[in-house]
């Protein structure tokens, strides 16, 4: 599926940054099957497009995503808990994705491109899940964030019970999951779910500025290696992770990025990996 075919996602690339916008603002970006498939395709394009070095995902309009589309939830309830998966082709998992991570919502972990969620406004339920699977999150002072699952009689869905403790610690993960209370951006920052906090009108621009700097001044090869090391290698044993890091370093020494890094160091200037 090409970005021109998207109906619920807007995908653009500028200055090394792929901006992925959830585009259902009239329903506060409520999540449905079509948006889910398009989001995965958008990440696939960011992974395969050499012009895209960093991904920023945000919500169109005032909110990030308020959760699953209520129309879909009503259909599931009326069918006794059954649901129909979207009948659209999905992109393949990137080469080298461990089999244990070949799960739909884990797809963001497998792409080589770092993903930053610019969490605007309300973020709840599946919106909370989507933002949690980004590599990190920048939020706004007016955020209203809810995990929602416990208030709906649901478990921590789609691996969140595994993911969140590694991200923010066991106690903080339990707090954000168990009570389901709405928390604001400052509290989400304290708990470690958010990494930066901005005023609402500055959030997207500040996030894009950060992403563009990352795309320009941090090596794409390095970022891809580090993301794999953190997401996958760290789940194995130390010896294997150490050995692979040495192999990665030996490969890095042969790459143009390493030469650019040395030139920039010698010339006392910022690196520019976009021109490598």
ZAZASE-888224 format. One record per residue (C-alpha): residue number from 1; x, y, z; residue in three letters. Coordinates in pm, 1 decimal. Layout:
% residues N
ATOM    nr          u          v          w   rest
ATOM   NUM          X          Y          Z    ALA
...
//
This chain:
% residues 276
ATOM    nr          u          v          w   rest
ATOM     1        0.0        0.0        0.0    UNK
ATOM     2      139.6      338.1     -101.3    UNK
ATOM     3       90.3      658.4      102.7    UNK
ATOM     4     -127.1      792.7     -179.2    UNK
ATOM     5     -374.1      512.8      -95.6    UNK
ATOM     6     -401.6      612.0      271.2    UNK
ATOM     7     -741.2      725.5      397.5    UNK
ATOM     8     -674.6      750.3      772.7    UNK
ATOM     9     -305.0      842.3      777.2    UNK
ATOM    10     -109.6     1132.7      628.0    UNK
ATOM    11      253.1     1048.2      548.3    UNK
ATOM    12      513.8     1308.0      446.9    UNK
ATOM    13      894.4     1319.5      453.8    UNK
ATOM    14     1097.7     1638.8      496.9    UNK
ATOM    15     1453.3     1703.2      618.0    UNK
ATOM    16     1505.3     1338.0      704.0    UNK
ATOM    17     1187.1     1311.1      911.9    UNK
ATOM    18      880.4     1105.4      822.8    UNK
ATOM    19      574.5     1271.1      976.2    UNK
ATOM    20      293.3     1021.5     1031.4    UNK
ATOM    21      -35.9     1190.5     1120.8    UNK
ATOM    22     -338.2      995.7     1244.3    UNK
ATOM    23     -605.7     1156.1     1030.2    UNK
ATOM    24     -952.9     1101.5     1172.2    UNK
ATOM    25     -995.4     1427.0     1366.2    UNK
ATOM    26    -1375.7     1434.9     1344.9    UNK
ATOM    27    -1371.7     1122.5     1567.0    UNK
ATOM    28    -1071.2     1242.0     1767.8    UNK
ATOM    29     -854.5      993.6     1576.0    UNK
ATOM    30    -1045.3      692.9     1706.8    UNK
ATOM    31     -857.0      378.4     1604.7    UNK
ATOM    32    -1000.0      126.5     1359.8    UNK
ATOM    33     -885.4     -152.0     1130.0    UNK
ATOM    34     -806.0       72.3      834.5    UNK
ATOM    35     -595.8      311.4     1042.0    UNK
ATOM    36     -410.7       17.8     1198.9    UNK
ATOM    37     -309.4     -126.7      861.4    UNK
ATOM    38     -214.5      213.2      718.5    UNK
ATOM    39       -3.4      292.7     1024.3    UNK
ATOM    40      195.2      -25.5      977.6    UNK
ATOM    41      245.9       54.8      609.5    UNK
ATOM    42      359.0      406.4      699.2    UNK
ATOM    43      624.0      260.5      929.9    UNK
ATOM    44      727.2       16.9      657.0    UNK
ATOM    45      785.1      308.6      418.2    UNK
ATOM    46      984.5      495.0      682.9    UNK
ATOM    47     1197.7      183.0      730.4    UNK
ATOM    48     1267.2      135.1      358.1    UNK
ATOM    49     1289.4      500.3      246.1    UNK
ATOM    50     1650.8      621.9      268.7    UNK
ATOM    51     1525.1      980.8      296.1    UNK
ATOM    52     1348.9      898.0      624.1    UNK
ATOM    53     1586.9      880.8      920.8    UNK
ATOM    54     1343.0      948.2     1207.0    UNK
ATOM    55      964.4      905.8     1244.0    UNK
ATOM    56      734.4     1146.1     1427.1    UNK
ATOM    57      379.5     1019.2     1484.8    UNK
ATOM    58      107.1     1255.2     1604.0    UNK
ATOM    59     -267.8     1306.2     1591.1    UNK
ATOM    60     -441.3     1539.1     1349.7    UNK
ATOM    61     -645.9     1805.9     1525.0    UNK
ATOM    62     -648.8     1846.9     1903.3    UNK
ATOM    63     -599.7     1485.0     2015.6    UNK
ATOM    64     -355.5     1201.0     1961.4    UNK
ATOM    65     -605.9      912.9     1974.2    UNK
ATOM    66     -893.2      862.1     2217.9    UNK
ATOM    67     -900.3      484.0     2175.5    UNK
ATOM    68    -1081.3      229.7     1964.5    UNK
ATOM    69    -1363.6      352.7     1745.6    UNK
ATOM    70    -1685.8      315.3     1946.2    UNK
ATOM    71    -1862.6      181.2     1638.6    UNK
ATOM    72    -1612.2     -105.5     1622.8    UNK
ATOM    73    -1652.0     -171.7     1996.9    UNK
ATOM    74    -2029.3     -188.4     1961.5    UNK
ATOM    75    -1995.7     -444.2     1681.8    UNK
ATOM    76    -1760.9     -655.7     1897.0    UNK
ATOM    77    -2003.9     -643.1     2190.7    UNK
ATOM    78    -2300.7     -739.8     1975.1    UNK
ATOM    79    -2108.7    -1034.1     1829.1    UNK
ATOM    80    -2020.8    -1174.2     2170.6    UNK
ATOM    81    -1656.8    -1069.5     2167.8    UNK
ATOM    82    -1573.8    -1167.5     1810.4    UNK
ATOM    83    -1421.7     -917.6     1573.0    UNK
ATOM    84    -1338.7     -907.3     1204.4    UNK
ATOM    85     -980.6     -829.1     1115.3    UNK
ATOM    86     -922.5     -574.0      841.0    UNK
ATOM    87     -894.3     -754.1      506.9    UNK
ATOM    88     -600.4     -553.0      379.1    UNK
ATOM    89     -253.2     -675.0      292.4    UNK
ATOM    90        9.7     -606.6      557.8    UNK
ATOM    91      374.4     -519.7      490.3    UNK
ATOM    92      641.3     -777.5      574.1    UNK
ATOM    93      843.8     -766.7      892.5    UNK
ATOM    94     1191.6     -621.8      840.3    UNK
ATOM    95     1462.4     -875.8      773.5    UNK
ATOM    96     1614.6    -1002.1     1094.6    UNK
ATOM    97     1308.6     -942.2     1313.7    UNK
ATOM    98     1315.0    -1217.2     1580.2    UNK
ATOM    99     1020.2    -1451.9     1548.7    UNK
ATOM   100      906.6    -1373.3     1902.8    UNK
ATOM   101      865.2    -1007.3     1804.3    UNK
ATOM   102      671.7    -1073.6     1486.4    UNK
ATOM   103      349.6     -940.8     1636.8    UNK
ATOM   104      131.1     -671.3     1486.5    UNK
ATOM   105      164.2     -404.8     1755.5    UNK
ATOM   106      534.7     -481.2     1802.7    UNK
ATOM   107      603.2     -377.3     1442.7    UNK
ATOM   108      736.2      -34.3     1554.1    UNK
ATOM   109     1010.5     -210.4     1753.6    UNK
ATOM   110     1134.5     -393.4     1444.5    UNK
ATOM   111     1190.5     -103.1     1204.9    UNK
ATOM   112     1535.9       53.4     1199.5    UNK
ATOM   113     1403.6      409.7     1216.7    UNK
ATOM   114     1355.3      567.8     1561.7    UNK
ATOM   115      993.1      664.1     1633.9    UNK
ATOM   116      895.4      965.0     1845.0    UNK
ATOM   117      530.9     1005.2     1944.5    UNK
ATOM   118      423.3     1368.6     1973.0    UNK
ATOM   119      131.7     1300.2     2207.9    UNK
ATOM   120     -113.6     1584.6     2171.5    UNK
ATOM   121     -429.1     1631.4     2376.7    UNK
ATOM   122     -613.6     1315.9     2476.9    UNK
ATOM   123     -446.7      975.0     2450.2    UNK
ATOM   124     -637.3      670.9     2575.9    UNK
ATOM   125     -681.8      297.0     2524.9    UNK
ATOM   126     -534.8      184.7     2197.0    UNK
ATOM   127     -396.1      536.7     2152.5    UNK
ATOM   128     -200.6      479.8     2474.1    UNK
ATOM   129      -80.7      146.5     2332.0    UNK
ATOM   130       30.6      300.7     1999.8    UNK
ATOM   131      221.7      577.2     2177.1    UNK
ATOM   132      378.3      324.6     2416.9    UNK
ATOM   133      522.1      124.9     2127.5    UNK
ATOM   134      701.0      434.0     1995.4    UNK
ATOM   135     1065.5      452.3     2101.0    UNK
ATOM   136      995.1      758.7     2313.1    UNK
ATOM   137      724.7     1015.9     2370.2    UNK
ATOM   138      703.4     1393.7     2392.4    UNK
ATOM   139      385.6     1527.6     2549.2    UNK
ATOM   140      195.5     1848.1     2619.2    UNK
ATOM   141       93.3     2024.4     2937.7    UNK
ATOM   142     -274.0     1973.8     2846.6    UNK
ATOM   143     -242.1     1595.4     2797.9    UNK
ATOM   144     -519.8     1371.8     2925.8    UNK
ATOM   145     -370.9     1021.2     2924.4    UNK
ATOM   146     -556.1      702.9     3023.5    UNK
ATOM   147     -464.2      338.1     2984.8    UNK
ATOM   148     -840.4      263.1     3015.4    UNK
ATOM   149     -808.4     -117.0     3010.8    UNK
ATOM   150     -895.3     -189.5     3375.4    UNK
ATOM   151    -1201.4       35.8     3353.2    UNK
ATOM   152    -1324.9     -174.9     3060.6    UNK
ATOM   153    -1259.4     -512.7     3219.5    UNK
ATOM   154     -963.1     -576.1     2989.2    UNK
ATOM   155     -603.6     -688.7     3054.7    UNK
ATOM   156     -296.9     -488.8     2958.8    UNK
ATOM   157     -338.0     -549.4     2587.7    UNK
ATOM   158      -95.1     -663.5     2320.5    UNK
ATOM   159      217.8     -706.1     2529.8    UNK
ATOM   160      195.0     -384.3     2733.1    UNK
ATOM   161      242.9     -583.8     3053.8    UNK
ATOM   162      585.8     -683.2     2918.2    UNK
ATOM   163      673.2     -348.8     2759.2    UNK
ATOM   164      580.5      -91.0     3023.2    UNK
ATOM   165      788.2     -226.3     3317.0    UNK
ATOM   166     1097.1     -218.1     3096.2    UNK
ATOM   167     1015.1      139.7     3000.4    UNK
ATOM   168      914.4      297.0     3333.1    UNK
ATOM   169      968.1       41.8     3610.3    UNK
ATOM   170      731.8     -212.4     3761.3    UNK
ATOM   171      558.7        9.5     4017.5    UNK
ATOM   172      502.0      299.0     3777.3    UNK
ATOM   173      374.5       59.6     3510.4    UNK
ATOM   174      127.5      -91.0     3756.2    UNK
ATOM   175       12.1      253.1     3866.2    UNK
ATOM   176      -62.7      370.3     3513.8    UNK
ATOM   177     -238.5       41.7     3428.8    UNK
ATOM   178     -432.1      -59.2     3739.3    UNK
ATOM   179     -625.7      251.6     3835.7    UNK
ATOM   180     -698.6      374.6     3485.4    UNK
ATOM   181     -731.1      731.1     3613.5    UNK
ATOM   182     -670.9     1014.0     3374.7    UNK
ATOM   183     -325.4     1163.8     3425.2    UNK
ATOM   184     -187.0     1489.0     3290.8    UNK
ATOM   185      135.4     1543.8     3103.3    UNK
ATOM   186      338.6     1645.5     3408.7    UNK
ATOM   187      247.9     1323.8     3591.1    UNK
ATOM   188      321.4     1112.4     3282.5    UNK
ATOM   189      662.6     1279.3     3268.1    UNK
ATOM   190      725.5     1202.5     3636.9    UNK
ATOM   191      628.9      838.3     3588.4    UNK
ATOM   192      870.7      807.4     3297.1    UNK
ATOM   193      614.5      744.6     3024.7    UNK
ATOM   194      690.8     1082.9     2865.7    UNK
ATOM   195     1046.7     1201.0     2807.8    UNK
ATOM   196      980.2     1569.3     2732.0    UNK
ATOM   197      691.7     1808.8     2794.2    UNK
ATOM   198      595.6     2115.7     2588.4    UNK
ATOM   199      315.4     2366.0     2568.8    UNK
ATOM   200       38.0     2238.0     2337.1    UNK
ATOM   201       99.2     2496.1     2066.0    UNK
ATOM   202      472.0     2415.7     2063.4    UNK
ATOM   203      460.4     2036.6     2086.9    UNK
ATOM   204      472.2     1936.6     1720.4    UNK
ATOM   205      725.0     2201.0     1615.9    UNK
ATOM   206      953.6     2120.2     1907.9    UNK
ATOM   207      929.3     1749.3     1834.0    UNK
ATOM   208     1003.5     1802.7     1465.4    UNK
ATOM   209     1299.9     2024.6     1552.5    UNK
ATOM   210     1439.9     1750.5     1774.3    UNK
ATOM   211     1374.9     1483.3     1509.6    UNK
ATOM   212     1539.4     1688.9     1234.5    UNK
ATOM   213     1846.7     1742.6     1449.3    UNK
ATOM   214     1858.5     1371.0     1521.9    UNK
ATOM   215     1820.8     1287.0     1151.6    UNK
ATOM   216     2101.6     1522.4     1056.1    UNK
ATOM   217     2353.4     1482.7     1334.4    UNK
ATOM   218     2312.4     1117.0     1441.0    UNK
ATOM   219     2422.5      837.8     1208.8    UNK
ATOM   220     2140.1      636.1     1055.8    UNK
ATOM   221     2355.5      324.2     1081.8    UNK
ATOM   222     2425.3      393.2     1449.0    UNK
ATOM   223     2059.7      460.3     1531.8    UNK
ATOM   224     1946.1      140.1     1359.6    UNK
ATOM   225     2207.4      -64.6     1549.6    UNK
ATOM   226     2124.4       95.4     1882.7    UNK
ATOM   227     1752.7       43.0     1836.5    UNK
ATOM   228     1809.4     -326.7     1762.6    UNK
ATOM   229     2048.8     -356.4     2057.0    UNK
ATOM   230     1799.9     -203.5     2300.9    UNK
ATOM   231     1486.0     -377.2     2170.3    UNK
ATOM   232     1617.7     -721.4     2078.7    UNK
ATOM   233     1978.0     -790.1     2180.3    UNK
ATOM   234     1910.5     -685.7     2540.4    UNK
ATOM   235     1653.6     -965.2     2567.5    UNK
ATOM   236     1924.4    -1225.5     2509.7    UNK
ATOM   237     2234.5    -1302.4     2711.8    UNK
ATOM   238     2516.4    -1055.8     2774.4    UNK
ATOM   239     2781.7    -1256.4     2590.6    UNK
ATOM   240     2584.7    -1265.3     2265.6    UNK
ATOM   241     2499.5     -894.4     2293.4    UNK
ATOM   242     2864.2     -809.3     2355.8    UNK
ATOM   243     2985.4    -1019.7     2063.3    UNK
ATOM   244     2734.0     -866.6     1825.6    UNK
ATOM   245     2824.0     -514.0     1937.5    UNK
ATOM   246     3186.2     -583.2     1842.6    UNK
ATOM   247     3070.7     -710.6     1502.6    UNK
ATOM   248     2861.4     -395.0     1462.3    UNK
ATOM   249     3159.4     -177.5     1552.5    UNK
ATOM   250     3381.3     -350.3     1296.9    UNK
ATOM   251     3113.8     -296.5     1032.9    UNK
ATOM   252     3072.6       68.1     1135.9    UNK
ATOM   253     3442.3      133.7     1074.0    UNK
ATOM   254     3386.6       61.1      703.4    UNK
ATOM   255     3082.8      289.8      666.9    UNK
ATOM   256     3071.9      644.6      521.6    UNK
ATOM   257     2901.8      758.8      842.9    UNK
ATOM   258     3217.5      686.7     1041.5    UNK
ATOM   259     3423.0      892.7      798.5    UNK
ATOM   260     3178.1     1183.2      829.4    UNK
ATOM   261     3198.1     1160.1     1206.8    UNK
ATOM   262     3578.4     1179.8     1197.4    UNK
ATOM   263     3574.3     1471.1      950.4    UNK
ATOM   264     3328.1     1664.8     1164.2    UNK
ATOM   265     3538.9     1602.0     1473.8    UNK
ATOM   266     3855.0     1718.4     1295.5    UNK
ATOM   267     3684.4     2026.2     1148.0    UNK
ATOM   268     3507.6     2106.0     1477.3    UNK
ATOM   269     3163.8     2125.4     1320.6    UNK
ATOM   270     2831.7     1946.1     1368.5    UNK
ATOM   271     2792.3     1622.3     1175.4    UNK
ATOM   272     2566.2     1613.5      869.2    UNK
ATOM   273     2473.5     1256.9      789.1    UNK
ATOM   274     2194.9     1363.1      550.2    UNK
ATOM   275     2456.7     1443.7      287.0    UNK
ATOM   276     2655.3     1120.2      332.0    UNK
//
